[in-house]
């Protein structure tokens, strides 16, 4: 995972997982609505796989 992808995960979590599919985007979007930190953690986990 590149440094740019990590920064995108921190700043805009849903946009960081757009290329991973609609399900991943929806999960991270809902987590981000619930709180910014769960969205960031979800985006980092999905991008790390």
PyMOL Python script that loads the backbone (N, CA, C, O; Angstrom):
from pymol import cmd

cmd.read_pdbstr("""\
ATOM      1  N   UNK A   1       0.854  -1.169   0.000  1.00  0.00           N
ATOM      2  CA  UNK A   1       0.000   0.000   0.000  1.00  0.00           C
ATOM      3  C   UNK A   1       0.902   1.235   0.000  1.00  0.00           C
ATOM      4  O   UNK A   1       1.808   1.361   0.824  1.00  0.00           O
ATOM      5  N   UNK A   2       0.637   2.134  -0.932  1.00  0.00           N
ATOM      6  CA  UNK A   2       1.475   3.319  -1.062  1.00  0.00           C
ATOM      7  C   UNK A   2       1.100   4.377  -0.028  1.00  0.00           C
ATOM      8  O   UNK A   2       0.035   4.324   0.587  1.00  0.00           O
ATOM      9  N   UNK A   3       1.985   5.317   0.142  1.00  0.00           N
ATOM     10  CA  UNK A   3       1.753   6.389   1.106  1.00  0.00           C
ATOM     11  C   UNK A   3       0.565   7.241   0.676  1.00  0.00           C
ATOM     12  O   UNK A   3      -0.155   7.766   1.525  1.00  0.00           O
ATOM     13  N   UNK A   4       0.347   7.388  -0.635  1.00  0.00           N
ATOM     14  CA  UNK A   4      -0.781   8.178  -1.121  1.00  0.00           C
ATOM     15  C   UNK A   4      -2.101   7.509  -0.788  1.00  0.00           C
ATOM     16  O   UNK A   4      -3.083   8.175  -0.460  1.00  0.00           O
ATOM     17  N   UNK A   5      -2.116   6.179  -0.876  1.00  0.00           N
ATOM     18  CA  UNK A   5      -3.352   5.446  -0.547  1.00  0.00           C
ATOM     19  C   UNK A   5      -3.647   5.547   0.948  1.00  0.00           C
ATOM     20  O   UNK A   5      -4.807   5.660   1.343  1.00  0.00           O
ATOM     21  N   UNK A   6      -2.614   5.508   1.774  1.00  0.00           N
ATOM     22  CA  UNK A   6      -2.801   5.644   3.223  1.00  0.00           C
ATOM     23  C   UNK A   6      -3.324   7.038   3.551  1.00  0.00           C
ATOM     24  O   UNK A   6      -4.231   7.179   4.370  1.00  0.00           O
ATOM     25  N   UNK A   7      -2.768   8.058   2.928  1.00  0.00           N
ATOM     26  CA  UNK A   7      -3.254   9.424   3.164  1.00  0.00           C
ATOM     27  C   UNK A   7      -4.696   9.582   2.699  1.00  0.00           C
ATOM     28  O   UNK A   7      -5.486  10.264   3.351  1.00  0.00           O
ATOM     29  N   UNK A   8      -5.043   8.958   1.579  1.00  0.00           N
ATOM     30  CA  UNK A   8      -6.418   9.025   1.106  1.00  0.00           C
ATOM     31  C   UNK A   8      -7.356   8.298   2.068  1.00  0.00           C
ATOM     32  O   UNK A   8      -8.489   8.732   2.275  1.00  0.00           O
ATOM     33  N   UNK A   9      -6.889   7.194   2.656  1.00  0.00           N
ATOM     34  CA  UNK A   9      -7.690   6.472   3.651  1.00  0.00           C
ATOM     35  C   UNK A   9      -7.947   7.340   4.876  1.00  0.00           C
ATOM     36  O   UNK A   9      -9.021   7.264   5.474  1.00  0.00           O
ATOM     37  N   UNK A  10      -6.994   8.146   5.246  1.00  0.00           N
ATOM     38  CA  UNK A  10      -7.133   8.983   6.436  1.00  0.00           C
ATOM     39  C   UNK A  10      -8.020  10.197   6.152  1.00  0.00           C
ATOM     40  O   UNK A  10      -8.846  10.570   6.985  1.00  0.00           O
ATOM     41  N   UNK A  11      -7.851  10.811   4.983  1.00  0.00           N
ATOM     42  CA  UNK A  11      -8.577  12.044   4.683  1.00  0.00           C
ATOM     43  C   UNK A  11      -9.995  11.755   4.169  1.00  0.00           C
ATOM     44  O   UNK A  11     -10.961  12.336   4.664  1.00  0.00           O
ATOM     45  N   UNK A  12     -10.121  10.865   3.184  1.00  0.00           N
ATOM     46  CA  UNK A  12     -11.410  10.528   2.570  1.00  0.00           C
ATOM     47  C   UNK A  12     -11.569   9.009   2.514  1.00  0.00           C
ATOM     48  O   UNK A  12     -11.314   8.413   1.467  1.00  0.00           O
ATOM     49  N   UNK A  13     -11.981   8.370   3.604  1.00  0.00           N
ATOM     50  CA  UNK A  13     -12.050   6.907   3.628  1.00  0.00           C
ATOM     51  C   UNK A  13     -12.893   6.273   2.524  1.00  0.00           C
ATOM     52  O   UNK A  13     -12.444   5.290   1.934  1.00  0.00           O
ATOM     53  N   UNK A  14     -14.100   6.780   2.208  1.00  0.00           N
ATOM     54  CA  UNK A  14     -14.867   6.115   1.147  1.00  0.00           C
ATOM     55  C   UNK A  14     -14.211   6.194  -0.236  1.00  0.00           C
ATOM     56  O   UNK A  14     -14.302   5.253  -1.025  1.00  0.00           O
ATOM     57  N   UNK A  15     -13.556   7.306  -0.521  1.00  0.00           N
ATOM     58  CA  UNK A  15     -12.911   7.434  -1.825  1.00  0.00           C
ATOM     59  C   UNK A  15     -11.705   6.515  -1.977  1.00  0.00           C
ATOM     60  O   UNK A  15     -11.309   6.195  -3.098  1.00  0.00           O
ATOM     61  N   UNK A  16     -11.127   6.096  -0.884  1.00  0.00           N
ATOM     62  CA  UNK A  16      -9.957   5.227  -0.944  1.00  0.00           C
ATOM     63  C   UNK A  16     -10.310   3.805  -1.345  1.00  0.00           C
ATOM     64  O   UNK A  16      -9.437   3.054  -1.780  1.00  0.00           O
ATOM     65  N   UNK A  17     -11.586   3.418  -1.205  1.00  0.00           N
ATOM     66  CA  UNK A  17     -11.977   2.044  -1.523  1.00  0.00           C
ATOM     67  C   UNK A  17     -12.918   1.965  -2.722  1.00  0.00           C
ATOM     68  O   UNK A  17     -13.551   0.930  -2.931  1.00  0.00           O
ATOM     69  N   UNK A  18     -13.024   3.020  -3.506  1.00  0.00           N
ATOM     70  CA  UNK A  18     -13.919   3.018  -4.659  1.00  0.00           C
ATOM     71  C   UNK A  18     -13.550   1.911  -5.640  1.00  0.00           C
ATOM     72  O   UNK A  18     -14.438   1.261  -6.191  1.00  0.00           O
ATOM     73  N   UNK A  19     -12.262   1.686  -5.867  1.00  0.00           N
ATOM     74  CA  UNK A  19     -11.840   0.674  -6.837  1.00  0.00           C
ATOM     75  C   UNK A  19     -11.962  -0.757  -6.306  1.00  0.00           C
ATOM     76  O   UNK A  19     -11.718  -1.701  -7.058  1.00  0.00           O
ATOM     77  N   UNK A  20     -12.325  -0.942  -5.058  1.00  0.00           N
ATOM     78  CA  UNK A  20     -12.460  -2.280  -4.469  1.00  0.00           C
ATOM     79  C   UNK A  20     -13.847  -2.877  -4.655  1.00  0.00           C
ATOM     80  O   UNK A  20     -14.047  -4.059  -4.377  1.00  0.00           O
ATOM     81  N   UNK A  21     -14.811  -2.085  -5.119  1.00  0.00           N
ATOM     82  CA  UNK A  21     -16.159  -2.596  -5.362  1.00  0.00           C
ATOM     83  C   UNK A  21     -17.206  -1.826  -4.583  1.00  0.00           C
ATOM     84  O   UNK A  21     -16.907  -1.063  -3.665  1.00  0.00           O
ATOM     85  N   UNK A  22     -18.441  -2.056  -4.985  1.00  0.00           N
ATOM     86  CA  UNK A  22     -19.568  -1.320  -4.390  1.00  0.00           C
ATOM     87  C   UNK A  22     -19.797  -1.711  -2.932  1.00  0.00           C
ATOM     88  O   UNK A  22     -20.129  -0.856  -2.111  1.00  0.00           O
ATOM     89  N   UNK A  23     -19.626  -2.981  -2.605  1.00  0.00           N
ATOM     90  CA  UNK A  23     -19.840  -3.436  -1.230  1.00  0.00           C
ATOM     91  C   UNK A  23     -18.858  -2.813  -0.267  1.00  0.00           C
ATOM     92  O   UNK A  23     -19.234  -2.387   0.825  1.00  0.00           O
ATOM     93  N   UNK A  24     -17.603  -2.759  -0.665  1.00  0.00           N
ATOM     94  CA  UNK A  24     -16.584  -2.147   0.187  1.00  0.00           C
ATOM     95  C   UNK A  24     -16.849  -0.666   0.380  1.00  0.00           C
ATOM     96  O   UNK A  24     -16.699  -0.137   1.481  1.00  0.00           O
ATOM     97  N   UNK A  25     -17.242  -0.001  -0.691  1.00  0.00           N
ATOM     98  CA  UNK A  25     -17.552   1.430  -0.602  1.00  0.00           C
ATOM     99  C   UNK A  25     -18.701   1.667   0.361  1.00  0.00           C
ATOM    100  O   UNK A  25     -18.654   2.582   1.183  1.00  0.00           O
ATOM    101  N   UNK A  26     -19.741   0.834   0.256  1.00  0.00           N
ATOM    102  CA  UNK A  26     -20.913   1.000   1.113  1.00  0.00           C
ATOM    103  C   UNK A  26     -20.573   0.760   2.581  1.00  0.00           C
ATOM    104  O   UNK A  26     -21.021   1.505   3.453  1.00  0.00           O
ATOM    105  N   UNK A  27     -19.789  -0.268   2.853  1.00  0.00           N
ATOM    106  CA  UNK A  27     -19.392  -0.568   4.238  1.00  0.00           C
ATOM    107  C   UNK A  27     -18.591   0.583   4.828  1.00  0.00           C
ATOM    108  O   UNK A  27     -18.865   1.023   5.944  1.00  0.00           O
ATOM    109  N   UNK A  28     -17.606   1.073   4.087  1.00  0.00           N
ATOM    110  CA  UNK A  28     -16.769   2.170   4.595  1.00  0.00           C
ATOM    111  C   UNK A  28     -17.584   3.452   4.716  1.00  0.00           C
ATOM    112  O   UNK A  28     -17.366   4.235   5.641  1.00  0.00           O
ATOM    113  N   UNK A  29     -18.513   3.678   3.802  1.00  0.00           N
ATOM    114  CA  UNK A  29     -19.358   4.873   3.877  1.00  0.00           C
ATOM    115  C   UNK A  29     -20.217   4.849   5.136  1.00  0.00           C
ATOM    116  O   UNK A  29     -20.338   5.861   5.826  1.00  0.00           O
ATOM    117  N   UNK A  30     -20.810   3.704   5.435  1.00  0.00           N
ATOM    118  CA  UNK A  30     -21.637   3.586   6.647  1.00  0.00           C
ATOM    119  C   UNK A  30     -20.781   3.730   7.893  1.00  0.00           C
ATOM    120  O   UNK A  30     -21.191   4.380   8.855  1.00  0.00           O
ATOM    121  N   UNK A  31     -19.589   3.128   7.889  1.00  0.00           N
ATOM    122  CA  UNK A  31     -18.692   3.277   9.041  1.00  0.00           C
ATOM    123  C   UNK A  31     -18.262   4.729   9.216  1.00  0.00           C
ATOM    124  O   UNK A  31     -18.123   5.201  10.344  1.00  0.00           O
ATOM    125  N   UNK A  32     -18.052   5.437   8.114  1.00  0.00           N
ATOM    126  CA  UNK A  32     -17.661   6.843   8.203  1.00  0.00           C
ATOM    127  C   UNK A  32     -18.807   7.691   8.730  1.00  0.00           C
ATOM    128  O   UNK A  32     -18.579   8.647   9.471  1.00  0.00           O
ATOM    129  N   UNK A  33     -20.034   7.355   8.358  1.00  0.00           N
ATOM    130  CA  UNK A  33     -21.187   8.083   8.909  1.00  0.00           C
ATOM    131  C   UNK A  33     -21.328   7.837  10.404  1.00  0.00           C
ATOM    132  O   UNK A  33     -21.744   8.724  11.149  1.00  0.00           O
ATOM    133  N   UNK A  34     -20.977   6.617  10.843  1.00  0.00           N
ATOM    134  CA  UNK A  34     -21.058   6.291  12.269  1.00  0.00           C
ATOM    135  C   UNK A  34     -19.956   6.994  13.059  1.00  0.00           C
ATOM    136  O   UNK A  34     -20.110   7.251  14.253  1.00  0.00           O
ATOM    137  N   UNK A  35     -18.883   7.294  12.412  1.00  0.00           N
ATOM    138  CA  UNK A  35     -17.755   7.973  13.049  1.00  0.00           C
ATOM    139  C   UNK A  35     -16.568   7.950  12.115  1.00  0.00           C
ATOM    140  O   UNK A  35     -16.388   7.000  11.352  1.00  0.00           O
ATOM    141  N   UNK A  36     -15.763   8.983  12.170  1.00  0.00           N
ATOM    142  CA  UNK A  36     -14.660   9.090  11.231  1.00  0.00           C
ATOM    143  C   UNK A  36     -13.613   8.005  11.457  1.00  0.00           C
ATOM    144  O   UNK A  36     -13.099   7.440  10.491  1.00  0.00           O
ATOM    145  N   UNK A  37     -13.293   7.706  12.698  1.00  0.00           N
ATOM    146  CA  UNK A  37     -12.256   6.721  13.004  1.00  0.00           C
ATOM    147  C   UNK A  37     -12.642   5.310  12.554  1.00  0.00           C
ATOM    148  O   UNK A  37     -11.788   4.624  11.993  1.00  0.00           O
ATOM    149  N   UNK A  38     -13.872   4.833  12.764  1.00  0.00           N
ATOM    150  CA  UNK A  38     -14.222   3.515  12.215  1.00  0.00           C
ATOM    151  C   UNK A  38     -14.123   3.468  10.693  1.00  0.00           C
ATOM    152  O   UNK A  38     -13.755   2.437  10.130  1.00  0.00           O
ATOM    153  N   UNK A  39     -14.445   4.568  10.023  1.00  0.00           N
ATOM    154  CA  UNK A  39     -14.304   4.627   8.570  1.00  0.00           C
ATOM    155  C   UNK A  39     -12.865   4.516   8.126  1.00  0.00           C
ATOM    156  O   UNK A  39     -12.558   3.826   7.154  1.00  0.00           O
ATOM    157  N   UNK A  40     -11.976   5.198   8.838  1.00  0.00           N
ATOM    158  CA  UNK A  40     -10.549   5.136   8.518  1.00  0.00           C
ATOM    159  C   UNK A  40     -10.015   3.725   8.747  1.00  0.00           C
ATOM    160  O   UNK A  40      -9.273   3.199   7.918  1.00  0.00           O
ATOM    161  N   UNK A  41     -10.388   3.115   9.859  1.00  0.00           N
ATOM    162  CA  UNK A  41      -9.922   1.757  10.154  1.00  0.00           C
ATOM    163  C   UNK A  41     -10.450   0.780   9.110  1.00  0.00           C
ATOM    164  O   UNK A  41      -9.708  -0.085   8.644  1.00  0.00           O
ATOM    165  N   UNK A  42     -11.718   0.906   8.738  1.00  0.00           N
ATOM    166  CA  UNK A  42     -12.285   0.035   7.714  1.00  0.00           C
ATOM    167  C   UNK A  42     -11.593   0.200   6.373  1.00  0.00           C
ATOM    168  O   UNK A  42     -11.313  -0.788   5.694  1.00  0.00           O
ATOM    169  N   UNK A  43     -11.318   1.428   5.987  1.00  0.00           N
ATOM    170  CA  UNK A  43     -10.631   1.682   4.714  1.00  0.00           C
ATOM    171  C   UNK A  43      -9.226   1.113   4.723  1.00  0.00           C
ATOM    172  O   UNK A  43      -8.786   0.538   3.727  1.00  0.00           O
ATOM    173  N   UNK A  44      -8.517   1.262   5.827  1.00  0.00           N
ATOM    174  CA  UNK A  44      -7.160   0.716   5.917  1.00  0.00           C
ATOM    175  C   UNK A  44      -7.162  -0.808   5.861  1.00  0.00           C
ATOM    176  O   UNK A  44      -6.292  -1.407   5.228  1.00  0.00           O
ATOM    177  N   UNK A  45      -8.133  -1.437   6.519  1.00  0.00           N
ATOM    178  CA  UNK A  45      -8.219  -2.899   6.505  1.00  0.00           C
ATOM    179  C   UNK A  45      -8.544  -3.394   5.103  1.00  0.00           C
ATOM    180  O   UNK A  45      -7.930  -4.351   4.631  1.00  0.00           O
ATOM    181  N   UNK A  46      -9.490  -2.763   4.437  1.00  0.00           N
ATOM    182  CA  UNK A  46      -9.881  -3.200   3.086  1.00  0.00           C
ATOM    183  C   UNK A  46      -8.739  -2.987   2.110  1.00  0.00           C
ATOM    184  O   UNK A  46      -8.495  -3.846   1.263  1.00  0.00           O
ATOM    185  N   UNK A  47      -8.039  -1.879   2.202  1.00  0.00           N
ATOM    186  CA  UNK A  47      -6.920  -1.616   1.287  1.00  0.00           C
ATOM    187  C   UNK A  47      -5.705  -2.464   1.586  1.00  0.00           C
ATOM    188  O   UNK A  47      -4.868  -2.673   0.708  1.00  0.00           O
ATOM    189  N   UNK A  48      -5.592  -2.957   2.806  1.00  0.00           N
ATOM    190  CA  UNK A  48      -4.443  -3.786   3.168  1.00  0.00           C
ATOM    191  C   UNK A  48      -4.558  -5.201   2.637  1.00  0.00           C
ATOM    192  O   UNK A  48      -3.554  -5.898   2.494  1.00  0.00           O
ATOM    193  N   UNK A  49      -5.788  -5.634   2.340  1.00  0.00           N
ATOM    194  CA  UNK A  49      -5.994  -6.994   1.837  1.00  0.00           C
ATOM    195  C   UNK A  49      -5.546  -7.135   0.415  1.00  0.00           C
ATOM    196  O   UNK A  49      -5.649  -8.218  -0.161  1.00  0.00           O
TER     197      UNK A  49
END
""", "prot")
cmd.dss("prot")
cmd.show_as("cartoon", "prot")
cmd.util.cbc("prot")
cmd.orient("prot")
